[in-house]
Amino acid sequence: MSELLRLATAGSVDDGKSTLIGRLLYDSKAIFQDQLDAIEATSVRMGAEYTNLALLTDGLRAEREQGITIDVAYRYFATPRRKFIIADTPGHTQYTRNMVTGASTADLALILVDARKGLVEQSRRHAFLSSLLQIPHLVLCVNKMDLVDWSEERFLEIADEFRDFAAKLDIGDLTSIPVSALQGDNVVGRSANMGWYEGTSLLHHMEQVHFASDRNLIDARFPVQYVLRPYSNEMPDYRGYAGTVAGGGFKPGDEVLVLPSGFTSKVRAIDTAAGPVDEAFAPMSVTITLTDEIDISRGDMICRPHNQPRVTQDIEAMVCWMDETSALTPRTKLAIKHTTRTARALVKDLQYRLDVNTLHRDEDATSLGLNEIGRVTLRTTLPLFADDYRRNRTTGSFILIDEDTNATVAGGMIL
């Protein structure tokens, strides 16, 4: 079974994100002929002198008219080695929430920089957001190298400046690649125009980057999503707990503990849609059966007796506010969804609002508006079974929901 790598692209306006993804899809033979015919016809209609590959991802009419990315576009393609899901996220400041949403599950972030402009404010903002979201691998793509005469000096200047900025952030793996998305240099194949570059092409790096160990394989976490009672004559007493493994692994015979009850049992069997398995690990969707009859329901957590998440009603978190019509202020009451558990939450305190561009903390801030990020303290009506976000991105994240409109108004990362 080939691995699935999730990518998020980010960059300033007109840095060429959509063109780069279009080039990846085109050169890796991942688009159908009718799609190619359609974008060729649209390119001609728009007066372009070449086939505009950005049209493969800019699906909204407003995006095509303005030549910018607004919504998060997801594209899927595969090579013999790996499957890929690419989130083409917006570069504009007013669409920060869209980038946070699109990049929250990414294994790797591609940050594009125009070789002519160098690093701009948005480049630094996207690097910070990638760090905040704990994306383990970062690739700096210095695009439009054809417009700076394939200059090695210019590439190294931008790469060194970005590396100096990244050193202030929590970024584990950083790679810099010079590319020309428009012409395809160093995207799928190595470029003949940049003989001085000794690294790999972008696609080769995406195929080779090691990310399996990025997931938490130590802390066994299984949030229960659904209790299965499929009554039949063959299995009259079957009681299975369905969900997605959020960390670590489980095997038949393992001793487990159930939160919040604290009862212990052992794993009897682990079932999947394809049949029973000998081991389940993140992010597999499975059904676990136990040797003992325990009262377990949606929102409970199965873990190990000697390795438990923090059970708490007081949450410290970084929050990105996503709602246009309201603001986050102290004493705001919202619903909170953490893994499969839902409760109500009160905003006890806004400690500071963070300027994503300068990393300045405004401790006098009294609210968070649309696209703003800050550190808050929450009090929940039910205990949550949480880990730090940097340790487990699944059990360390949550969303906040407006109970009147049922709209998701914020995403949070537990500290």
C-alpha positions as a printed NumPy array, in Angstrom:
array([[  0.   ,   0.   ,   0.   ],
       [  1.526,   3.331,  -1.048],
       [  1.882,   6.083,   1.543],
       [ -0.309,   9.196,   1.533],
       [  1.516,  12.517,   1.895],
       [ -0.538,  15.622,   2.651],
       [  0.885,  18.916,   1.395],
       [ -0.086,  22.537,   1.817],
       [  1.162,  25.304,  -0.454],
       [  1.541,  28.878,   0.698],
       [  3.029,  32.049,  -0.668],
       [  2.404,  35.659,  -1.481],
       [  0.034,  36.761,  -4.235],
       [  1.353,  35.931,  -7.733],
       [  4.218,  33.788,  -6.442],
       [  2.893,  30.965,  -8.625],
       [  1.353,  28.441,  -6.215],
       [ -1.478,  27.416,  -8.523],
       [  0.891,  27.265, -11.508],
       [  3.304,  25.058,  -9.551],
       [  0.542,  22.612,  -8.622],
       [ -0.742,  22.652, -12.198],
       [  2.782,  21.855, -13.398],
       [  3.084,  18.98 , -10.908],
       [ -0.222,  17.54 , -12.114],
       [  0.595,  18.075, -15.8  ],
       [  4.16 ,  16.759, -15.825],
       [  3.296,  13.755, -13.664],
       [  0.476,  12.851, -16.127],
       [ -2.171,  13.285, -13.423],
       [ -4.798,  15.159, -15.469],
       [ -7.245,  13.858, -18.044],
       [ -7.264,  14.998, -21.668],
       [-10.651,  16.684, -21.323],
       [ -9.331,  18.723, -18.362],
       [ -6.34 ,  19.787, -20.441],
       [ -8.595,  20.683, -23.39 ],
       [-10.809,  22.757, -21.105],
       [ -7.989,  24.819, -19.597],
       [ -6.402,  25.3  , -23.039],
       [ -9.711,  26.695, -24.322],
       [-10.077,  28.919, -21.249],
       [ -6.487,  30.155, -21.638],
       [ -7.199,  31.165, -25.239],
       [-10.44 ,  32.869, -24.193],
       [ -8.512,  34.841, -21.528],
       [ -5.933,  35.934, -24.107],
       [ -3.003,  34.008, -22.611],
       [ -0.087,  33.13 , -24.88 ],
       [  0.377,  29.74 , -23.174],
       [ -1.709,  27.1  , -21.437],
       [ -2.388,  28.559, -17.988],
       [ -1.868,  25.568, -15.675],
       [ -3.018,  27.633, -12.685],
       [ -6.574,  27.119, -13.963],
       [ -6.345,  23.498, -12.796],
       [ -6.662,  24.678,  -9.184],
       [ -8.256,  28.137,  -9.395],
       [-11.768,  26.766,  -9.593],
       [-13.808,  29.734,  -8.39 ],
       [-14.917,  32.266, -10.989],
       [-13.627,  35.08 ,  -8.74 ],
       [-10.235,  33.37 ,  -8.604],
       [ -9.979,  33.162, -12.38 ],
       [-11.138,  36.733, -12.859],
       [ -8.723,  38.156, -10.284],
       [ -5.888,  35.686, -10.854],
       [ -5.648,  34.881,  -7.131],
       [ -6.419,  31.968,  -4.833],
       [ -9.286,  32.6  ,  -2.4  ],
       [-10.613,  29.234,  -1.283],
       [ -8.623,  26.11 ,  -0.371],
       [ -8.473,  23.836,  -3.414],
       [ -7.586,  20.183,  -2.894],
       [ -5.966,  18.164,  -5.667],
       [ -5.135,  14.472,  -5.647],
       [ -2.508,  12.662,  -7.659],
       [ -0.228,   9.666,  -7.32 ],
       [  3.125,   8.32 ,  -8.479],
       [  4.242,   4.681,  -8.237],
       [  5.831,   5.526,  -4.881],
       [  3.243,   7.725,  -3.137],
       [ -0.212,   9.257,  -3.148],
       [ -0.522,  13.002,  -2.613],
       [ -3.218,  15.398,  -1.453],
       [ -2.282,  19.024,  -2.126],
       [ -4.092,  21.911,  -0.454],
       [ -3.639,  25.086,  -2.505],
       [ -4.11 ,  27.698,   0.221],
       [ -4.551,  31.458,  -0.228],
       [ -1.751,  33.96 ,   0.25 ],
       [ -3.806,  37.028,   1.109],
       [ -3.808,  38.264,   4.708],
       [ -7.617,  38.261,   4.777],
       [ -7.65 ,  34.528,   4.048],
       [ -5.389,  33.473,   6.952],
       [ -8.209,  31.271,   8.301],
       [ -8.302,  29.404,   4.971],
       [ -4.59 ,  28.659,   5.195],
       [ -4.899,  27.483,   8.798],
       [ -7.74 ,  25.177,   7.779],
       [ -5.95 ,  23.792,   4.725],
       [ -2.596,  23.3  ,   6.439],
       [ -3.835,  21.848,   9.745],
       [ -3.399,  18.233,   8.592],
       [ -0.369,  18.72 ,   6.317],
       [  2.803,  16.637,   6.588],
       [  4.751,  19.065,   4.424],
       [  4.39 ,  22.744,   3.545],
       [  5.571,  24.292,   0.284],
       [  6.306,  27.992,   0.72 ],
       [  6.762,  29.802,  -2.574],
       [  8.852,  32.926,  -2.982],
       [  9.178,  35.011,  -6.168],
       [ 12.916,  35.109,  -6.994],
       [ 12.575,  38.748,  -8.124],
       [ 10.867,  39.986,  -4.953],
       [ 12.607,  37.785,  -2.373],
       [ 11.083,  37.292,   1.065],
       [  8.068,  39.456,   1.762],
       [  5.833,  39.864,   4.794],
       [  3.522,  37.071,   3.685],
       [  6.439,  34.632,   3.278],
       [  7.362,  35.138,   6.926],
       [  3.733,  34.891,   8.004],
       [  3.277,  31.578,   6.23 ],
       [  6.504,  30.22 ,   7.741],
       [  5.251,  31.196,  11.19 ],
       [  1.818,  29.632,  10.611],
       [  3.496,  26.43 ,   9.381],
       [  5.541,  26.412,  12.58 ],
       [  2.477,  27.154,  14.733],
       [  0.606,  24.277,  13.074],
       [  3.614,  22.003,  13.717],
       [  4.001,  20.998,  10.068],
       [  7.137,  18.839,  10.376],
       [  8.655,  19.445,   6.913],
       [  9.075,  22.739,   5.087],
       [ 10.181,  23.264,   1.484],
       [ 11.134,  26.742,   0.309],
       [ 10.482,  26.917,  -3.441],
       [ 12.253,  29.904,  -4.97 ],
       [ 10.067,  30.274,  -8.057],
       [ 10.445,  32.231, -11.329],
       [ 14.178,  31.509, -11.534],
       [ 13.875,  32.043, -15.307],
       [ 13.199,  35.74 , -14.609],
       [ 16.482,  36.21 , -12.702],
       [ 18.611,  34.435, -15.346],
       [ 18.836,  31.236, -13.275],
       [ 21.091,  33.074, -10.792],
       [ 22.68 ,  30.849,  -8.14 ],
       [ 23.651,  33.958,  -6.162],
       [ 20.029,  35.162,  -6.002],
       [ 18.78 ,  31.729,  -4.933],
       [ 21.364,  31.419,  -2.13 ],
       [ 20.599,  34.955,  -0.936],
       [ 16.878,  34.154,  -0.532],
       [ 17.515,  30.68 ,   0.934],
       [ 19.959,  32.042,   3.544],
       [ 17.586,  34.858,   4.557],
       [ 14.709,  32.403,   4.96 ],
       [ 16.855,  29.972,   6.959],
       [ 17.871,  32.779,   9.335],
       [ 14.196,  33.637,   9.918],
       [ 13.212,  29.966,  10.294],
       [ 15.861,  29.527,  12.992],
       [ 13.641,  31.645,  15.296],
       [ 10.731,  29.244,  14.766],
       [ 10.046,  25.632,  15.676],
       [ 10.85 ,  24.068,  12.297],
       [ 12.5  ,  20.672,  12.202],
       [ 13.248,  20.04 ,   8.529],
       [ 13.844,  22.759,   5.925],
       [ 14.787,  22.238,   2.262],
       [ 15.283,  24.929,  -0.4  ],
       [ 14.704,  24.221,  -4.107],
       [ 15.028,  26.678,  -7.052],
       [ 12.211,  26.183,  -9.586],
       [ 10.432,  27.652, -12.561],
       [  6.826,  26.508, -12.31 ],
       [  5.936,  28.064, -15.666],
       [  8.616,  26.132, -17.569],
       [  8.78 ,  23.083, -15.318],
       [ 12.416,  23.403, -14.196],
       [ 13.165,  21.319, -11.063],
       [  9.46 ,  20.58 , -10.565],
       [  9.172,  16.986, -11.787],
       [ 12.567,  16.612, -13.475],
       [ 15.972,  18.17 , -12.882],
       [ 16.666,  21.434, -14.701],
       [ 19.318,  21.788, -17.39 ],
       [ 19.261,  25.56 , -16.818],
       [ 20.575,  25.311, -13.241],
       [ 23.591,  23.026, -13.432],
       [ 24.923,  24.583, -10.224],
       [ 22.012,  23.095,  -8.213],
       [ 22.976,  19.686,  -6.847],
       [ 19.744,  18.823,  -5.044],
       [ 16.698,  16.878,  -6.208],
       [ 13.585,  18.029,  -8.039],
       [ 10.518,  18.969,  -6.029],
       [  8.578,  15.809,  -6.912],
       [ 11.555,  13.595,  -6.062],
       [ 11.83 ,  15.296,  -2.661],
       [  8.096,  14.816,  -2.083],
       [  8.457,  11.128,  -2.908],
       [ 11.485,  10.609,  -0.658],
       [ 10.803,  12.744,   2.421],
       [ 10.462,  10.533,   5.503],
       [  7.336,  11.399,   7.44 ],
       [  6.037,   8.138,   8.96 ],
       [  7.902,   8.782,  12.218],
       [  6.424,  12.294,  12.494],
       [  3.245,  10.822,  13.909],
       [  3.126,  10.053,  17.612],
       [  3.832,   6.322,  17.817],
       [  4.313,   6.312,  21.596],
       [  1.113,   7.577,  23.21 ],
       [ -1.748,   5.175,  22.457],
       [ -4.932,   7.214,  21.936],
       [ -8.287,   5.999,  20.617],
       [-11.214,   8.453,  20.823],
       [-14.434,   6.45 ,  20.54 ],
       [-16.607,   7.704,  17.706],
       [-19.405,   5.143,  17.625],
       [-20.501,   2.021,  19.504],
       [-21.345,  -0.865,  17.153],
       [-24.031,  -3.36 ,  18.182],
       [-24.771,  -5.244,  14.91 ],
       [-27.088,  -7.903,  16.287],
       [-26.944, -11.221,  14.473],
       [-27.276, -14.879,  15.387],
       [-23.543, -15.326,  14.772],
       [-22.552, -12.42 ,  17.038],
       [-25.417, -11.832,  19.49 ],
       [-23.224, -10.085,  22.079],
       [-20.921,  -8.132,  19.764],
       [-19.984,  -4.722,  21.134],
       [-17.313,  -2.838,  19.186],
       [-15.923,   0.66 ,  19.557],
       [-15.325,   2.359,  16.231],
       [-13.044,   5.311,  15.622],
       [ -9.704,   6.495,  14.276],
       [ -6.469,   5.783,  16.12 ],
       [ -5.103,   9.187,  17.136],
       [ -1.709,   8.057,  18.385],
       [  0.442,   5.058,  19.235],
       [ -0.735,   1.537,  18.492],
       [ -3.018,  -1.192,  19.822],
       [ -2.738,  -4.991,  19.627],
       [ -5.008,  -7.802,  20.809],
       [ -4.03 ,  -8.629,  24.373],
       [ -2.976,  -5.061,  25.25 ],
       [ -4.163,  -3.805,  28.613],
       [ -6.127,  -0.585,  28.175],
       [ -7.84 ,   2.037,  30.316],
       [-11.041,   3.894,  29.436],
       [-11.535,   7.564,  30.24 ],
       [-13.378,   9.113,  31.987],
       [-14.535,   6.018,  33.919],
       [-11.028,   4.743,  34.683],
       [-12.044,   1.088,  34.133],
       [ -9.422,  -1.23 ,  32.659],
       [ -9.732,  -4.157,  30.276],
       [ -7.816,  -5.905,  27.487],
       [ -8.156,  -5.665,  23.726],
       [ -9.937,  -8.777,  22.471],
       [ -9.716,  -8.067,  18.732],
       [ -9.272,  -5.255,  16.214],
       [-11.536,  -5.261,  13.163],
       [-11.417,  -3.238,   9.934],
       [-13.608,  -3.146,   6.836],
       [-11.172,  -5.637,   5.261],
       [-11.204,  -7.996,   8.24 ],
       [ -9.346,  -8.39 ,  11.555],
       [ -5.798,  -7.054,  11.943],
       [ -2.961,  -7.839,  14.373],
       [ -2.193,  -4.192,  15.081],
       [ -3.789,  -0.77 ,  14.67 ],
       [ -1.859,   2.479,  14.566],
       [ -2.486,   6.105,  13.628],
       [ -4.314,   7.085,  11.465],
       [ -6.161,   3.776,  10.889],
       [ -9.953,   3.598,  11.225],
       [-10.802,   0.447,  13.181],
       [-13.264,  -1.17 ,  15.551],
       [-11.845,  -2.362,  18.875],
       [-13.54 ,  -5.02 ,  21.003],
       [-12.633,  -5.539,  24.675],
       [-12.687,  -8.622,  26.894],
       [-14.878,  -6.92 ,  29.528],
       [-18.325,  -5.336,  29.386],
       [-17.693,  -1.659,  30.128],
       [-20.032,   1.286,  29.7  ],
       [-18.317,   3.207,  26.877],
       [-19.886,   5.83 ,  24.629],
       [-18.969,   8.418,  22.006],
       [-16.402,  10.894,  23.303],
       [-14.697,   8.44 ,  25.658],
       [-10.996,   7.696,  25.199],
       [ -9.235,   4.324,  25.177],
       [ -5.568,   4.6  ,  26.185],
       [ -2.909,   2.762,  28.216],
       [ -3.093,   2.574,  32.03 ],
       [  0.414,   4.018,  32.439],
       [  0.276,   6.488,  29.534],
       [ -2.783,   8.677,  29.788],
       [ -3.638,  12.065,  28.272],
       [ -4.187,  15.028,  30.55 ],
       [ -7.741,  15.029,  31.918],
       [ -8.661,  18.673,  32.386],
       [-11.38 ,  21.293,  32.161],
       [ -8.887,  24.178,  31.979],
       [ -7.314,  24.648,  28.552],
       [ -4.453,  26.954,  27.525],
       [ -4.408,  27.309,  23.745],
       [ -3.43 ,  29.348,  20.716],
       [ -6.616,  30.179,  18.795],
       [ -7.193,  31.45 ,  15.25 ],
       [-10.514,  33.334,  15.065],
       [-12.396,  32.6  ,  11.824],
       [-15.73 ,  34.379,  12.144],
       [-16.573,  37.565,  10.215],
       [-19.602,  38.619,  12.24 ],
       [-18.326,  38.344,  15.81 ],
       [-15.169,  38.547,  17.904],
       [-13.667,  36.438,  20.652],
       [-13.744,  38.253,  23.981],
       [-13.43 ,  37.145,  27.612],
       [-16.693,  35.625,  28.94 ],
       [-17.679,  34.416,  25.444],
       [-19.527,  31.078,  25.628],
       [-19.086,  28.57 ,  22.81 ],
       [-19.31 ,  24.872,  22.06 ],
       [-16.   ,  23.022,  21.84 ],
       [-15.324,  19.864,  19.817],
       [-12.163,  17.988,  20.774],
       [-11.576,  14.642,  18.995],
       [-15.026,  12.992,  19.292],
       [-15.977,  14.788,  22.504],
       [-18.268,  17.821,  22.566],
       [-18.754,  20.199,  25.491],
       [-19.395,  23.856,  26.192],
       [-16.579,  26.294,  26.888],
       [-16.182,  29.695,  28.499],
       [-13.376,  32.037,  27.43 ],
       [-11.876,  32.925,  30.815],
       [ -9.029,  35.114,  29.579],
       [ -7.344,  36.513,  26.468],
       [ -3.671,  36.621,  27.453],
       [ -2.378,  38.274,  24.295],
       [ -3.004,  38.806,  20.602],
       [ -0.111,  37.785,  18.364],
       [  1.011,  39.873,  15.397],
       [  1.791,  37.093,  12.929],
       [  4.041,  39.359,  10.853],
       [  6.283,  40.693,  13.632],
       [  5.654,  37.995,  16.325],
       [  4.853,  40.873,  18.738],
       [  2.528,  39.958,  21.629],
       [ -0.112,  42.572,  22.366],
       [ -0.989,  41.896,  26.014],
       [ -3.424,  44.818,  26.089],
       [ -5.699,  43.269,  23.454],
       [ -9.3  ,  42.815,  24.531],
       [-10.597,  40.755,  21.585],
       [ -9.675,  38.623,  18.572],
       [-11.205,  39.547,  15.219],
       [-11.324,  37.716,  11.899],
       [ -8.   ,  35.981,  11.034],
       [ -6.364,  37.087,  14.296],
       [ -4.422,  34.676,  16.501],
       [ -4.017,  34.836,  20.263],
       [ -3.46 ,  32.855,  23.429],
       [ -6.561,  32.139,  25.493],
       [ -7.643,  30.27 ,  28.6  ],
       [-10.814,  28.181,  28.352],
       [-12.945,  26.444,  30.976],
       [-15.035,  23.511,  29.713],
       [-18.162,  21.942,  31.175],
       [-16.769,  18.425,  30.705],
       [-13.183,  17.219,  31.14 ],
       [-11.212,  16.84 ,  27.89 ],
       [ -8.576,  14.138,  27.324],
       [ -5.855,  16.257,  25.814],
       [ -2.182,  16.223,  24.88 ],
       [ -0.011,  19.175,  23.941],
       [ -0.47 ,  20.031,  20.26 ],
       [  3.255,  19.738,  19.603],
       [  3.108,  16.15 ,  20.921],
       [ -0.082,  15.045,  19.163],
       [ -1.796,  17.217,  16.555],
       [ -5.057,  15.232,  16.841],
       [ -5.565,  15.147,  20.615],
       [ -3.979,  18.595,  20.902],
       [ -6.399,  20.469,  18.633],
       [-10.032,  21.537,  18.81 ],
       [-12.617,  23.739,  17.137],
       [-14.96 ,  26.271,  18.696],
       [-18.562,  26.466,  17.473],
       [-21.179,  29.199,  17.755],
       [-24.162,  27.402,  19.274],
       [-26.668,  29.823,  17.737],
       [-25.515,  29.396,  14.131],
       [-23.619,  26.08 ,  14.398],
       [-20.754,  27.808,  12.529],
       [-17.14 ,  26.932,  13.27 ],
       [-15.696,  30.197,  14.59 ],
       [-12.183,  29.184,  15.674],
       [ -9.533,  26.52 ,  15.575],
       [ -7.262,  25.967,  18.554],
       [ -3.957,  24.312,  19.474],
       [ -3.501,  23.21 ,  23.084],
       [ -0.306,  24.356,  24.817]])
